[in-house]
Amino acid sequence: MGIVVGGYARISDVGELGDGRDGEEGVTRQKDDVHDLVKGRELILHRMYVDNDLSAFKRRVVRPDFQDLVNDLDTAVISGVAAYNIDRITRQPRELEQLIDIYATARRPMVFATTAGDYDLSTDDGRFNARLYVMIANKFSADAARRVARQKKAEAVQGKPHRGQRPFGWRSGGVETEPFEAELIRKAQRDILNGKLLSEVHAEWVELGVVSPQTPAGKPMSFTSVGYIVTNPRLCGYRAYVPQQERERRGRVDPAEFLLERTDGTPIIGSWEPICTPDEWRAVRDVLKARKTDGRGRKKGSTVTKRMLTNIARCGECGRGMFSAIYTRGTVSYEKYVFFYLCRKPEGGCGGVSRSGPPVEEHVECVLLAHLANLAKDSRPGKAEDDPELIKARAELAQVEADMVEARQLREAGEFPLGEFVREIKRLEGKRDELSVKVAGLNAMGPQTGASAAERIIREWKTYTAPMKRAVIQRFIEAVVIKKQPRGGNHAFRPDLIEIFWKK
Ligand SMILES: [Zn+2]
């Protein structure tokens, strides 16, 4: 009777032992070796277990087929393993001990076969040999890993950008900034310095549908990612180097703890385009850190950012404008929708109607775009330049910018006390941001019914920020009335409970 074994093969990511057995070709050869090994012996191959491109040395790496192999050994599906070499199976003493445990307690004949010879794990000698070999392989891997780490550090010291996925804010290659993302970061930094909470920035980014190259597909960007992005030292050009073992031990770490310095103690500056200055970077970090240590939660009475339909959506029961709120973190609703619209009693509403946000917004967007497509079909083109609203908004914007210049001049001349100056600048900045959005929105859409403008909105809709979408919606829609959902039944979104009133 032959013993049933599992064959194991693995491709490694580092040319660990220089045995030329890495890569796809290496796996084919390992498989051939296993088949030869099994054939020459009284062994029956249950199946091959193959893990791709994973090092048997790195602790945090999960090897799904290796886990299956261990399970099948443990549950007596197989009674042994066959591989090219023991170091293909594991380079972790911890994992070897797992195998030794199974072999030691098994009440059936077991085999541990490699082309370099068998290990009899039921004897002291066999276990000693196996442990010694794994230890040596482990040492070789650690050396190889150190070689790679040294190489990466050498690049870091030269200020070369990080390898791998592009960081949020930069184009791939990590040298040139990505204008839209870089501007988002700058705006977030300004907002944070002006008192906005990180959670509000997060909500805004989620609303805008912002994701980073590191965000898992289909998921919104996480709160921690936003914090990581707006405080990262690479923003101001500082080059950090986080050793691989730190990453593996601690997961995501604060790169600011690992800034590289020249021998004179000055920071090493990367060769990429910065997004802010070191002072700005430090200021944002300080503000966020201070808030954390203050234990200060949400500011009292802070105005929550306006969502696409805030105050455009109206309660179907009492007719008041609706607000938005975030679902409780960790709930299914939060995972699925993040936020909802609601009629708020504290704002004088009846509190009787609420609805998950994204489905309503999507519905309104679809209906609006269909409406615009109709307009585009049967009207003549018009010029944005002639739009009186746009002319007015531009004039107002110019005035605000002039006021800011004047305020700064007065401050420099010492005629403006600091406290008052800061208050005034903040007010003007708020006004300026509001007007910029309005001008951009009007610019994008042109006068009321221009066909080319409608077409452009449809074409560019996906690239619009939420405030721009708001501006367009307000231009065409008087109100979106959300009617009360009948009690009971499922909670599927019902477009028939949404009524849109168009502007005449
Ligand atoms: Zn109401």
Residues whose N, C-alpha, C, O or C-beta is under 5 A from the ligand:
A	BS01	ZN	C315 E317 C318 G319 C343 G349 C350 G351 G352 V353
